[in-house]
Amino acid sequence: MLREIDSRVRFLRKRLEKLKVVEQPPADLNRIFFSAHVSLEDEQGDALQVRIVGPDEIDPKRHWISIDSPLARALLGKTVDDEISVQTPTGEKLWWVLGIDYRG
């Protein structure tokens, strides 16, 4: 058990060295970047709101998705009314960007 704890502490120390705190929103609030809250709509008209966060912060209950996820990667740099295509296990899915917000 002590070995597992030591291993976890080493892992976390390495992660801390690489982490970067984002303290302010990006200069262009009309584009999707890290920490954005994004409102989406799919082909069936179903709405989804997600927030793009770091891989250590994901929270499915709050719809916080990793910046490394296929959906987040497709969203980065997009603006309102852009269409994105994401390959899912059930096939390609289309989404439209309805809104972008950088609330705290």
Phi, psi and omega per residue, in radians:
M1 nan -0.728 3.122
L2 -1.091 -0.641 3.105
R3 -1.086 -0.730 3.112
E4 -1.121 -0.714 3.127
I5 -1.129 -0.783 3.105
D6 -1.053 -0.722 3.129
S7 -1.102 -0.743 3.133
R8 -1.148 -0.713 3.112
V9 -1.088 -0.759 3.093
R10 -1.065 -0.764 3.123
F11 -1.054 -0.813 -3.113
L12 -1.160 -0.633 3.089
R13 -1.093 -0.750 3.109
K14 -1.116 -0.694 3.132
R15 -1.121 -0.725 -3.127
L16 -1.065 -0.618 3.128
E17 -1.127 -0.521 -3.061
K18 -1.661 -0.246 -3.069
L19 -1.221 2.549 3.080
K20 -2.260 2.180 3.140
V21 -1.455 2.232 3.085
V22 -1.674 1.917 -3.030
E23 -1.740 -0.228 -3.119
Q24 -2.487 2.718 3.132
P25 -1.202 2.847 3.128
P26 -1.169 2.855 -3.140
A27 -1.134 -0.621 -3.121
D28 -1.819 1.704 -3.109
L29 -1.324 -0.075 3.137
N30 -1.592 -0.017 3.113
R31 -2.054 2.721 -3.116
I32 -1.554 2.152 3.071
F33 -2.358 -3.073 3.095
F34 -0.929 2.415 3.108
S35 1.404 0.047 3.140
A36 -1.247 2.500 2.925
H37 -1.673 2.165 -3.022
V38 -2.146 2.280 3.055
S39 -1.738 2.263 -3.081
L40 -2.221 2.787 3.013
E41 -2.416 2.384 3.141
D42 -1.694 -3.055 -3.073
E43 -1.086 -0.490 -3.141
Q44 -1.528 -0.015 -3.137
G45 1.521 0.148 3.121
D46 -1.356 2.352 -3.113
A47 -1.649 2.639 3.085
L48 -2.589 2.380 3.048
Q49 -2.083 2.242 3.139
V50 -2.263 2.800 3.013
R51 -2.186 2.355 -3.127
I52 -1.587 2.070 -3.070
V53 -2.295 3.066 3.087
G54 -1.245 2.824 -3.091
P55 -1.081 -0.394 3.124
D56 -1.510 -0.079 -3.047
E57 -1.921 -0.008 -3.037
I58 -1.000 2.525 -3.132
D59 -2.633 1.663 -3.094
P60 -0.989 -0.586 -3.132
K61 -1.126 -0.569 -3.132
R62 -1.698 0.033 -3.107
H63 1.099 0.659 3.043
W64 -1.628 2.071 -3.075
I65 -1.949 2.625 -3.136
S66 -1.218 2.483 3.075
I67 -1.072 -0.323 3.125
D68 -1.520 -0.095 -3.103
S69 -1.283 2.707 3.122
P70 -1.018 -0.686 3.138
L71 -1.136 -0.816 3.140
A72 -1.102 -0.735 3.128
R73 -1.063 -0.667 3.120
A74 -1.226 -0.515 -3.100
L75 -1.391 -0.538 -3.030
L76 -0.940 2.216 3.106
G77 1.497 -0.121 -3.119
K78 -1.370 2.869 3.117
T79 -2.178 3.051 3.108
V80 -1.031 2.456 -3.123
D81 1.374 -0.029 3.053
D82 -1.263 2.609 3.074
E83 -1.830 2.401 3.081
I84 -2.200 2.647 3.116
S85 -2.110 2.283 -3.125
V86 -2.237 2.262 3.076
Q87 -1.403 2.117 3.130
T88 -2.008 2.958 3.108
P89 -1.031 -0.445 3.140
T90 -1.686 0.107 3.133
G91 2.115 -3.083 -3.116
E92 -1.259 2.431 3.126
K93 -2.224 2.370 3.125
L94 -1.806 2.452 3.098
W95 -2.329 2.643 3.024
W96 -2.067 2.405 -3.140
V97 -1.423 2.097 -3.136
L98 -1.726 -0.536 -3.098
G99 -2.852 2.687 3.130
I100 -2.332 2.323 -3.133
D101 -2.503 2.533 3.111
Y102 -2.086 0.704 3.126
R103 -1.124 2.761 -3.060
G104 -1.190 nan nan
